[in-house]
Every structure is written in C-alpha cells, then in structure tokens.
Amino acid sequence: MRDVKELEKMIGFHFRNHELLENAMRHSSFANECRLKGIKDNERLEFLGDAVLELASSEFLFKNYPTLPEGEMTKLRASIVCEPTLAQCAADIELGSFLRLGKGEELTGGRKRDSIVSDAMEALIGAIYLDGGFANAKEFVERFILNDVENKKLFYDSKTILQELVQSRFKGETMSYHLIGEEGPDHDKTFVVQLFIGEKGFEKGSGRTKKSAEQQAAYRTIIALKGQTGDYVFKKH
C-alpha cells in the first residue's frame, strides 16, 4: 500500500484537505474493520464523483462532437464511464496500489478488481471536486479519462463491432471464444481466452471474469486486423 502523497504527484493535484484523499482510497472492507474508530469508507464520495464524471463527460462530448445526435452521445458517454473503462483508467495511474482494503479483500485480489478500482476512481473525482471545485475535477476527468475517447469506445463495443465485421467479411463462419487457461487460486482467478473465427485462432485476452477476457480478446483482434488506411482488413487463411 503506497503513500497517497505519491498519488498527488502522479495526478498533478495537491489536496488542501488530505482527509478527502485518504477517504477516497478507503474501501468499505477497511472501514468495517475500523468501525470503532469512526473511519469512513469512500462510498459517499463515489456517489458524488459519479455525478461529477457524468456532467464533465457530457460537457466534453457536447463541445467536441457538435454533430453527434443525443442518442449517440448517450451511448458514447456510457462507453467512457462504464466499469471496465474506468478500471482501465485507474490502472494507468496505478490507483489500486493506493487503496486501503480490509484483510479479506486484500487476500482475494481486491486491488485488481474492476469494481473496486472503478469505484475508487469515482471517489477520487468526488474528493477533487470537494477540495478544488468543478474546474479541477473536470481537468482530472479530461486528462485521465477522456484522453482517448475513440479508443475507449472501440474497447467498450469491441465484441459487437467484431461480430458485425465477421458477419460481413467472413461469410458462413462464426466467431467463438475458447477458454484456454485459468491462472491463480479459486478466490483470485484470471481467465485466459482466445478468439476464433471459424477454425482459425486470433488474439488472446485475460481478465478476472470470462466476459472481460473475451472483451480484451475481441479488442486485440480488431486492432490486429486493422489496416494501415484505418479500415478493418480481414484476410482468410
């Protein structure tokens, strides 16, 4: 567990009230173990941060995608603020290493669990908002979450996008995911899957759930098959 002062340096925001940052990094499992000491968990900050994130991302999309219809903006925002995407953004700043977890959650790999780190990301946004106002919270969101919107949308929609491409380019062939390995103990497994189109194997993916592993495999396959012109070029073998 790392000192949160390192996190301040990484994100470029220094808290006036350090208790807010400490609170943002406290999971409920840790707070429950310290209940008699009156320690608060990060769930209220998460609630606030979720609202700030939605507003900041909505404003960003409204300004930067002036021709996008309301329905498409809603879909794009969903791809940005979904749990897997936020977990990916949290991993970029190594947020899991700063979390305060209970002993049980620590032993079962909570620092790498998407649900926990994505919630902590929202709690951090809430803490920045309370300490520095909306402008600072928006700056954090734009720098660490909205920094690669198109790629995040592709990741979010990867299984659907690849399915549509396979149906149009690989006539008569089906796409499937094969579980090829499991790593780690029962309470902290990582699943490894490989994507197949027909009988040909393509990219592999790994994740804490089979669904997240499949999503990663689909995303990697799309990237691998993407042509230099920006079109998706599929070659049968």
KAWO-V390772 format. One record per residue. RES is the residue in one letter. SS is DSSP state (@ for helix, = for strand, . for the rest). PHI is phi in radians with two decimals (* if undefined). D_LAST is the distance of its C-alpha to the last C-alpha in Angstrom with 1 decimal. Layout:
RES&SS&PHI&D_LAST ; RES&SS&PHI&D_LAST
//
This chain:
M&.&*&48.1 ; R&.&-1.63&48.6 ; D&.&-1.21&51.6 ; V&@&-1.14&51.0 ; K&@&-1.11&52.6 ; E&@&-1.13&49.4 ; L&@&-1.12&47.6 ; E&@&-0.98&50.1 ; K&@&-1.14&49.3 ; M&@&-1.14&45.5 ; I&@&-1.62&45.9 ; G&.&1.26&48.7 ; F&.&-2.33&51.1 ; H&.&-1.91&54.4 ; F&.&-1.35&56.1 ; R&.&-1.35&59.8 ; N&.&-1.86&59.8 ; H&@&-1.19&57.8 ; E&@&-1.10&58.3 ; L&@&-1.10&55.9 ; L&@&-1.18&53.1 ; E&@&-1.03&54.1 ; N&@&-1.10&54.2 ; A&@&-1.10&50.7 ; M&.&-1.64&49.3 ; R&=&-1.66&51.1 ; H&.&-1.34&49.1 ; S&@&-1.03&51.2 ; S&@&-1.12&50.8 ; F&@&-1.25&52.7 ; A&@&-1.08&55.3 ; N&@&-1.12&56.0 ; E&@&-1.27&56.8 ; C&.&-1.95&59.1 ; R&@&-0.96&60.7 ; L&@&-1.15&64.2 ; K&@&-1.59&63.8 ; G&.&1.26&63.0 ; I&.&-1.30&59.5 ; K&.&-1.66&57.4 ; D&.&-1.56&53.7 ; N&.&-1.67&51.3 ; E&@&-1.20&50.8 ; R&@&-1.21&53.3 ; L&@&-1.15&51.8 ; E&@&-1.07&48.3 ; F&@&-1.01&49.8 ; L&@&-1.19&51.2 ; G&@&-1.09&48.1 ; D&@&-1.05&45.9 ; A&@&-1.20&48.2 ; V&@&-1.12&48.3 ; L&@&-1.07&44.6 ; E&@&-1.13&44.3 ; L&@&-1.18&46.9 ; A&@&-1.11&45.5 ; S&@&-1.24&42.0 ; S&@&-1.12&43.4 ; E&@&-1.10&45.5 ; F&@&-1.06&42.6 ; L&@&-1.19&40.4 ; F&@&-1.06&43.3 ; K&@&-1.40&44.1 ; N&@&-1.69&40.7 ; Y&.&-2.26&39.0 ; P&.&-1.13&41.9 ; T&.&-1.78&40.0 ; L&.&-1.38&38.1 ; P&.&-1.14&39.6 ; E&@&-0.98&41.3 ; G&@&-1.10&38.7 ; E&@&-1.25&35.8 ; M&@&-1.13&38.0 ; T&@&-1.09&38.6 ; K&@&-1.13&35.0 ; L&@&-1.16&34.3 ; R&@&-1.09&37.3 ; A&@&-1.07&36.1 ; S&@&-1.22&32.8 ; I&@&-1.42&35.0 ; V&@&-1.76&37.6 ; C&.&-1.25&35.6 ; E&@&-1.00&35.9 ; P&@&-1.07&32.4 ; T&@&-1.19&32.8 ; L&@&-1.11&36.4 ; A&@&-1.12&35.5 ; Q&@&-1.12&32.9 ; C&@&-1.14&35.8 ; A&@&-1.11&38.2 ; A&@&-1.13&35.9 ; D&@&-1.09&36.0 ; I&.&-1.89&39.8 ; E&.&0.95&39.7 ; L&@&-1.09&41.9 ; G&@&-1.01&41.5 ; S&@&-1.29&43.4 ; F&@&-1.79&46.5 ; L&.&-1.26&46.8 ; R&=&-1.75&49.8 ; L&.&-2.05&48.7 ; G&.&-1.23&50.7 ; K&@&-1.04&50.4 ; G&@&-1.12&48.3 ; E&@&-1.16&45.8 ; E&@&-1.10&45.6 ; L&@&-1.21&44.9 ; T&.&-1.74&42.1 ; G&.&1.38&40.1 ; G&@&-1.07&41.5 ; R&@&-1.14&41.0 ; K&@&-1.91&37.2 ; R&.&-1.43&37.4 ; D&@&-0.94&36.1 ; S&@&-1.10&39.0 ; I&@&-1.32&41.6 ; V&@&-1.28&40.4 ; S&@&-1.20&39.7 ; D&@&-1.12&43.2 ; A&@&-1.14&44.6 ; M&@&-1.07&42.9 ; E&@&-1.16&44.7 ; A&@&-1.12&47.9 ; L&@&-1.11&47.7 ; I&@&-1.07&47.5 ; G&@&-1.08&50.5 ; A&@&-1.15&52.4 ; I&@&-1.10&51.8 ; Y&@&-1.06&52.9 ; L&@&-1.19&56.2 ; D&@&-1.48&56.9 ; G&@&-2.18&55.9 ; G&@&1.53&55.6 ; F&@&-1.14&52.8 ; A&@&-1.05&52.2 ; N&@&-1.23&51.3 ; A&@&-1.14&49.2 ; K&@&-1.13&47.3 ; E&@&-1.06&46.8 ; F&@&-1.10&45.3 ; V&@&-1.06&43.0 ; E&@&-1.18&41.8 ; R&@&-1.36&41.3 ; F&@&-1.93&39.5 ; I&.&-2.14&38.0 ; L&.&-1.69&37.6 ; N&.&-1.39&36.3 ; D&.&-2.67&32.6 ; V&@&-1.04&32.8 ; E&@&-1.11&29.5 ; N&@&-1.19&27.5 ; K&@&-1.17&29.5 ; K&@&-1.13&28.9 ; L&@&-1.08&25.1 ; F&@&-1.09&25.4 ; Y&@&-1.10&27.8 ; D&.&-1.71&25.7 ; S&@&-0.99&22.2 ; K&@&-1.15&21.6 ; T&@&-1.19&22.8 ; I&@&-1.07&21.1 ; L&@&-1.16&17.6 ; Q&@&-1.05&18.4 ; E&@&-1.15&19.5 ; L&@&-1.16&16.5 ; V&@&-1.13&14.1 ; Q&@&-1.11&16.6 ; S&@&-1.51&16.6 ; R&@&-1.87&13.0 ; F&.&-1.98&11.2 ; K&.&-1.04&13.7 ; G&.&1.41&14.7 ; E&.&-1.88&12.6 ; T&.&-1.93&14.8 ; M&=&-1.78&15.0 ; S&=&-2.53&16.8 ; Y&=&-2.03&18.5 ; H&=&-1.95&19.2 ; L&=&-1.29&22.3 ; I&=&-1.96&21.7 ; G&=&-3.06&25.1 ; E&=&-2.33&28.5 ; E&=&-2.14&30.7 ; G&.&1.61&34.5 ; P&.&-1.23&37.4 ; D&@&-0.98&37.6 ; H&@&-1.44&39.6 ; D&@&-2.58&37.1 ; K&.&-1.43&33.6 ; T&=&-2.11&30.4 ; F&=&-1.69&27.3 ; V&=&-2.11&23.8 ; V&=&-2.19&20.8 ; Q&=&-2.16&17.1 ; L&=&-1.56&15.1 ; F&=&-2.12&12.4 ; I&=&-2.05&10.6 ; G&.&1.15&10.5 ; E&.&-1.77&10.0 ; K&=&-1.61&7.8 ; G&=&-1.45&10.5 ; F&=&-2.03&11.3 ; E&=&-1.35&14.8 ; K&=&-1.86&18.0 ; G&=&-2.51&21.4 ; S&=&-2.35&25.0 ; G&=&-3.05&28.2 ; R&.&-1.26&31.5 ; T&.&-2.22&30.3 ; K&@&-1.11&27.1 ; K&@&-1.11&27.1 ; S&@&-1.20&27.3 ; A&@&-1.16&24.6 ; E&@&-1.12&22.2 ; Q&@&-1.08&23.4 ; Q&@&-1.16&22.6 ; A&@&-1.11&19.1 ; A&@&-1.13&18.5 ; Y&@&-1.06&20.2 ; R&@&-1.15&18.3 ; T&@&-1.19&14.9 ; I&@&-1.05&16.4 ; I&@&-1.09&17.8 ; A&@&-1.14&14.7 ; L&.&-1.65&12.9 ; K&=&-1.34&16.1 ; G&.&-1.37&16.4 ; Q&.&-1.13&19.4 ; T&.&-1.45&21.2 ; G&.&1.74&21.3 ; D&.&-1.49&18.9 ; Y&=&-1.60&16.0 ; V&.&-1.83&12.9 ; F&.&-1.85&9.7 ; K&.&-2.09&6.4 ; K&.&-1.37&3.7 ; H&.&-2.12&0.0
//
